[in-house]
Amino acid sequence: MQTILGANGVIGNELSKLLPQYTDKVRQVSRHPKQVNATDELFPADLLDAAAVSEAVKGSDVAYLVAGLKYDANVWAEQWPKVMGNTIEACKRHGTKLVFFDNVYAYGRVNGVMTEDTPYNPCSRKGEVRARIATTLMDEVKRGELQAMIIRAADFYGPQATLSLTHATVFERLRAGKTPQWVGNAKAVHTFTYTPDAGRSVALLGNTPSAYGQVWHALTSKEAITGEQFVRVACELAGKPYAIQVAPGWMLSLMGLFAPVLRENKEMMYQFEHDYRFDSSKLERALNVRPTDYRTGIKAAL
């Protein structure tokens, strides 16, 4: 049995499509889980409920924590430590291996390339939360209490990645015949992880015994693409003339007064004002796999 905690999000769905290569028993766990494969077992549970998480994990060889919480720093500070604590205790109790799907917020602003060895230096409240729960998890691993790993991805793009920045600002606007938008510095390099590659990375690593006890970066193209270049490729593939609207920081601050999600994104703007380079060479070398190039990924997202 392999169990997905926080099922039916974009990564959970991509992972679900691939797990039948490794097992015929997949359990989907969330408040309102849905089948991805015809044989999936459904287990409704709230990850904030320790007893429910324990029952959800029971009998599982591997559990994948791919949950997303409301994009709010206060919610994260209160709920992520509980979710991680409940998951760790459940996996220890039932002898289940744990794969935690994470982001790069714990690294903070990095001058250069983000790798698995990049130290935690968060410069946001959300980053502080992610650094805390990642440290909690790997401390359990170091003590020999748990078999686990962390897999990190850069910002997303891809089919069904409807909560990603590029979905709203680039792909949806092109579909509606509008000019694509960007935030921050459109001339800065910004790496994106293609969501099917993220799912592939999680499935591969979760079923590789030697991968446990480590931090990994999900497969991500090394092409140094800027916001302008990303939009240019999208316009070309959509058969539209190149055009881009760039929202300055002060405009986002003003918009944040009326839109909570933009207000929450303000502390993360450093990621779009400076180069954001992410490297997955470790995984590419270890399992001899390659990420999808941007042109192919952008075409699929369109």
N, C-alpha and C positions, 0 to 999 in steps of 0.2 A: 504494500500500500504506500502510495506517495500522496501527501496531503498539501493542498494549497490554502494557506491562511491569508484571507483577504482576496478571495476569488472574484473573478469576473471583471477586474480592471484590465487595462490594456496589456500589462505584463503577464498577469494571471492567465489571460486568454491565449496569448502567444505561447506561453509555457505549456498550457493544457493541450494544445494541438500537437506538441512534440513528445509529451510524456508517454503516449502509447508505444513509442519505439522502445521504451525501457520497461514498461509494466502494463498490465491489463487492469490495474486497480488504481484509480485516481479519485480522490475525495476532494470535493469543492466545499470550502468553509467560508461563510460570510453571513451577514444578517439575513440576506435573501439570495442564497446561491442558485445558480442556474447551470444546467449541463452545457458543456462545450462538446464533449464526446458522448455518444449514445449510452455508453456504459458507466459514465461518471456517477459516483455516489454523492448525494447532496447531504450536507450537515449544517443546518442553520445554527449559528453561534455568534455571540458578541465577544470580540477579542479582549474586551475589558473585564470579562467574567472569567476568573481563574478556573473555576470548576468546569465551565463550558469548554474552555481551551484544552484542558486536560482530557476531556472526553473526545474532543475533536481529533486530538493527536494520537490517542490510544490505538495501538495496533499498526502504527505507521513506521516504515523504515526511514523515510525522509519527510521532513516538513519544510515547506517553502514559505517564508514570511515575506509576502509581496504587498502588504496592506498599504493603503493610503489613508491619511486622516485629513480632516478639513484643513485647508491651507491657512492656518491661523497660529501665530506663535504661542499664544496662551493655551490653545487646545493641545498643541504639540508638547509643551512643557508639562502639562498635566497628564496627558494620555499616553504618550510614547513610552515613558518608563514603565507604565503599567502593562502595556501590550508586550513589551520586550520581556519584562519580568515574568508575566504569565506564560509566555511562549518558552522561555528558558526552563522554567520549573516543570512544565508539561513534558518537554523533550527529555529532561533528566529523569523524570519519573518513569517514562515509558521506553527509555533507551533509544530514542529517535534522533537521527542526525538532523541538524538545522542549517538551512541556507537562508541568509538574510539578504534581501535585495535593497541596496542603499543608494543614496545620491552622493554628490561631492561637497555638500555644504560644510562638512566638518573641516575640509581643507582651508576654507576661507579663500582670500585672494592669493593666487599663486603666481609668482613671476617665473615663467618657464612652463614646463610640461608637468601635468599631474600624473604621477605614477602610484603604484601600490605602496611605495615607500615615502610618499609625501606626508610630512607630519601634520597632525591636527592643529590648526591655528584659526578657529572660526572667528568671523568678524560679523556675525549676525546671531540673533536669538535662536533662530531655527538651526543654524549651524552648531551652536552650543548644545542643543538637544541631541542632534545627530551624533556629535562627538561623544556625548555621555553614554548613549545607549550602545554605540559601537564598542566603546571601551568596556562597558559592562559585559557584553557578549564575549569579547576576546579574552577578558580576564578569566571567564569560566573555562575557556578552551585551554589557556595556559596552566590552569590548576588541574587539568585532566578530568574536569567534571562533565565535559560535553564535547561531542564531535560537531563542529560547526565551521562555517566560512561566511565571509562577507563578499558580495559581488556588487560593485559600484558601476553606475552608468552616468554618462553626461546627460545634458538636457535631451529630451526625446523629440523625434519626428517620425512619422510613418502612418500607415493606414490605421484607422480607428483610434489614433492618438489624439482624441478630441480635446483633452485638457492641456495639450502642449501649446507653447507660445506660438509656434509656427502654424499650427492649425488655424487659429483665429486670425493671425496677422498676415499670413501669406496664402495658404491654400483656400480657406473659405472666401477670402476677399477676391482671389482670382476667379473662383467659381461664380461669384456674384457679379463679375464684371467690374470690380473695383480695383483701385491701386493698392498693391501690397504695402504693408507698414513694417517698420522695425523700431525697436526701442534702443536707446543708448547710442553707442558708436557703431555705425554700420560698416566702418572700415576696420574694425577690430576682428581678429580671428575668433570664431566661436565654433567649437566642436559640437556635433550632435550625434547621439546614438540612435540608430535605426531600430525601431521597436521589435521587428522580427529577429534582429541580431541579438537584442537583449534577451528575448525569450530563449533563443538558441543557446546563448552563453549559460543561462541558468540551468537549462535541461542538461547540457553537456557536463558542466561542473558538478551538479548535484548527483550525477551518476558516475563520477570519477572518484573512486575512493581516495586516491593520493592527493586530491584537491583540498581535502578538509584540513582545518587548522591554519588556513591562509586567507589573505585578502586578494581579490581578483578585480580586474577592470573588464567590463563587458566589451565584446567585440565592437570596435568603433573605427571608422575610417580615419586615416592619418592625413588625409587631404586638408591642407590649411585653408579652410574656406571662411570668407568674411560674410557678414550679413548681406552686403551688396552682391557678392558672388552667389550666395544661396538664392536670393531673390531673382537674380539674372537667369540662373538655370531654370528656376520654376516658371518664370515668364516665357522663356524660350520653349520649354516642354508643353506649356499650356497654349502655345500659339499666340501669345500676347506681346505687344511691344514692351520693352523694359521700362519700368517706372517704379519709384519707391518713395514712400513718405516716411521720414524719420521723426519720431516724437522726442523732443528734448526733455531733459530731466525735470525742468520746472513745470512742463505741461503734465507730466505723469503725477507730480505732487498735487497739482490742482485737480486732476481727474480722480486722484485717490481720496479726495474729500467726499466724493459722491459714490465711488466704487470700492468697496472694502477689499476686493481681490487685488486691485492695483495698489491700495495702501499697504497691503501685506507684502507685495512684491518690491516695495521701495527699498527695503533693507538688502535685497538681493541684486540691486541694480549694478553693483560692482562687477557682476558676472558679464554684463553687457557693455560696460564702459571700458573694459580692459581685455586684452587677449585672454582667451579661455581655451587652453590646449589640453587634451586628454589622450592618454596613450594606453593601448591594450596589447602591447607587444608580448607581455608575459603569457597571456592566454594563447595568442597566435602561435608562439613558439612551443608552448607546452603541448597543445593538442593539434597542432598543424592545421589551423583553421584561419579563414580570412573574412574580414568584414565586408559588407556591401558598400559599393561606392555611392557617392551622393547622387550622381545622375540617375542611377537605377532606383535608389530609395525615393528620391523626389518624384520620379515618374509614378511609382506605386502609390505614393501619398496623394498625388493629384487624382 
